[in-house]
């Protein structure tokens, strides 16, 4: 006989919140960088400064993505 004090959880059930956190981080990174690229391209097309504002948009998107991921990771530490 086994001594069970509660229901067992399968590995997929217990790791689901972690997977959701990583999915959220990935979506956050993609959205931040994508928005920076889109805004940079939009500004470049209107101001005829290609590729200067695209580079600025990518850098700002990456900075926002890093800040967002760090904030999400701090919740788990």
Secondary structure by P-SEA (a helix, b strand, c coil): cccccbbbbcccccaaaaaaaaaaaaaaaaaaaaaaaaaaaaaaaaacccaaaaaaaaaaaaaaaaaaaaaaaaaac
